[in-house]
């Protein structure tokens, strides 16, 4: 199924902490596949971000393999897999 980046963003936020996969192009041009989830607070150290991620079409997630926080750029998101359903992003 093909969806827009706005629908992809909604689907990501509706996962409510469930694990999902995302394939996107990193800032350096490399293709990245990431297994991630929202709502992980265990590794937070406090403080505030210097920017609002949604202003830059970014979604902050917890990377399950790297065990760290990462950002997904919705503008370069290519594929999203949630609950066994795979979505291609326009």
Secondary structure, 3 states (H helix, E strand, C coil): CEECHHHHHHHHHCCCCCCEEEEEECCCCCEEEEEEECCCCCCCCCCCCCCCHHHHCEEEEEECCCCEEEEEECCCEEEEEECCEEEEEC
